[in-house]
Amino acid sequence: MRAALHIISDQQRHRLPLEEALLQGALGGADVVQIRQKRAPAAETYAFLKRLSLQCREAGVDTRLFINDRVDVAIAAGAAGVHLAAKSLPLEAVRFLRQETGWSGLIGCSVHSLDEAIEAETRGADYVTFGHVFATSSHAGVPPRGTQTLAEIVQGLSIPVIAIGGIIEENVEEVLQTGCSGIAVIGAILESEHPRRAAQSLRDRIARSRAVPRVPFPTIARGGGRGENHNI
């Protein structure tokens, strides 16, 4: 079982038009694309997800689409998951909405320490993203947390842990050796002139690794959602 490759969108960090870059990343083998539109209205994010979902289906790729923060959009569009930010709805509220609506998407959240990770698991997160592992322009001037802390979190949880922050092809193996469930990247793919090629290179590097995820990232979301196109 190999580690997963996640791409997180960024409206400021991309060379090609963002929608095209994300599609190219999906074609290159990304397992998950997380759409993060921090300042966009709900309708705009919904339309973006629906267009990208259609393009992925027409291209024959099975990349799953997650939404950052906007639980309403994730449920309405039947996204495969939602990733909660610091100011998002509480985990318990999102789990309640999932139960009430029959939506089957995964619920993840970002953590920055072992205590935060344990709390997220206790409150019902399906997975966590930990970072930033290495120095990154997204957190300029903030010291990286390193692979040792990542390894401690991987060992301390029973849910998947995705590593993020400054991850490139040259340091992927060091990250994977922690037993993490996968990596999430922004610039390594979106800032490339050839996002598909960049995604393929990362995917190939993951495939060549002998490291095994301690907890594999789910390949199929739980339940049988009632969204328009659940688990897209």
N, C-alpha and C positions, 0 to 999 in steps of 0.2 A: 504494500500500500504506500503510494507516494504522497508527499506533502502537496497541499493545494496552492494554487496561484491566484491571488486576488488582485484586481486593479481597482483603485479608488480614483474617481474623477476629480478634477480640479479645474475650475473655470479660468484660472490664471496660468496654469502650467501645462501647456500643450502646444505643439508645433502645428500639427494639422488641425482642422476644425475638430472640436471636441468629440462630436458624435462619430465622425469618421475614425478618429484615433481609437475610440473605445471599441468600435466594430472591428478594426484591424487587430486590436489586442485580443478580442474574442476569437477571431480567426486564427490567431497565433497560439491559441490553446489555453487562455485564461479560464479557470473554473468558475470564478465569480467576478462580476463587474458591479461595483457599488457606485450608484449615482448620488453624488453629493452636490446639491445646488443650494448653498446656504441662504442666498438672498432671493431666490426665484419664487414666484407665486406657485401655489399648489398646482394650478392648471398647467403651468409651463413644465413643471417637473413631471406631471402625469403624462403630458404629451410627449416629452422627451423619452420617457421610459417605454411608452407604447411604440414609438417609432423604432427605437433601438431593438426592442423585442421582436418586432416584425422583421427587421433586417437580419437579425440572428437566425430566425426561423427560416427565412428565405435562403440564407447562406448555408443552412444545414448544420449550424453549430449549437451545442447544448449548454453553452455558458449560461449560468443563472444570474439573474439581475436582482440586486438588493437596492434598497433605498436608504439613504442616510437621514435620520431624524424624523421624516414625515411618515408617521405611522398611518395616517389617513390615506395618503397616496399609496403606500404599500398594500394596504388592504383593498382599496378600491380597484387597483390595477392587478391585484393578484400576484404581487412580487414574491420572489422566493425567500426574501428575508428583509429585515429592517435592522439598521445599525444605529443604536442610540447614542446621542451626543450628551454632553454634560447638562444641557438645558432641555433635553427631551423629556417626554413623559416618563414617570417612574416605571421601572421594570414590571412591578406588580400590575400597574394599570394596563400596560401593553399585553401582558399575559391574559388579563381579564378580557380585553378586546378580542384577542385571538380566540379565546374560548367562546365568547358570545357570538362572534361572526362566523366561526368555522374556518377562518383563514388558517393556513397550515405553514406559514413562513417561519423561518428561524429568527430568533431574537439575539442580537449580539450587542456588545457595548465595549467602549474603550476603557482600558485601565492603565495605571502608571506605577503600580506597586503590588506587592504580594497581598497586602491587606485589602486593597481595592478589588483585586481579582477574586479573592476568597469571598468577599461580600457579594460580588456580582453572581458568583455561582450559587451562593446561599439563597439569593433573591430570585433565582430561576433563569439566569441567562443561559442560552444554548451554547454560546461561545464567547470568548473575549479576544480583543485585539490589544496587544501590549507594545508600547514603544515610548519614545523612539529609541531603537536599539543602537543605531549609529548616528553620527552628526548628520543633520539634514537642514536644507534651506527653509523647510516649513517651521522649524523651531530654532532659528538662528540665535546663537548665544546661549542656548540651554544645553547643559552637558548631557551627552547620551547616557542611557541607562545600562547599556552593555548586554552581552550575551550571558554573563553569569547570572544576572537578575532574571533574565528571560528563562534560563534553565531552572531556577528556583521556582518560578511561577508554573512552568510546565510540570514539574514534579509535585507541586502543591495542589493542583487542580485535577478534577476528573472530567472536565469538559475541554473541548478544543481550544488551543491558544494559537492565535495568528500573530506573527511578528511583523512589525512595521517600523520604518524610519531608516533612511539611508541605505537600504538594501539594494545591492547591485550584483551582477553576475559574479564578480570577484570575491564577494564575502558571503554568498549564499550558503556554501558548505559549512562555514562556521556557525551560521544561524541554524541550519538543519540539524547539526550535531547536538543541539539542545533537546531534540525530540519534539520540537514544536509541530503543530498541525499544518502549518503552511506559512507563506509570506504574503504581505500586501505591499504593493508598490504604487507610486505615482509617477515620479520623474523618470524612473528607469525605463518606462514604456512610453508615457505620454509626451515626454520631452524629446523622444527620438524622432528622427526624420522618417524612420521605418518602424512604426509601432508593432506591426505584425512580426517582423523579423526579431525585434527586441523581445517580444513575448515568447516567441519560439525558442530563443536562446536561453531565456530563464527557465522555460519549461523543460528543455533538454538538460540543463544543468541540474534541475531537480531530479529528473529521471535517472541521471547517472549517479546520483548520491546513494550511498549505502545506508544512510541514516533512515530510521523508521519512525514515523510519528508515534508518540506515546498514545495519543488519542486521535484517530483519523477524523478529518473534517467530514461531516455528513455529506453523502452524495445525493440523498433524496430528503427533502423536507418532510417533517412529520405531518400526519393527518391527511385530510382530503378536502382542502380548502374550497371556499365558495366564491373566490374572486373571479373576475372576468376570464383571466387566463392564469389560474393558480400555478405557482411554482415556475414562473417564467424566468 
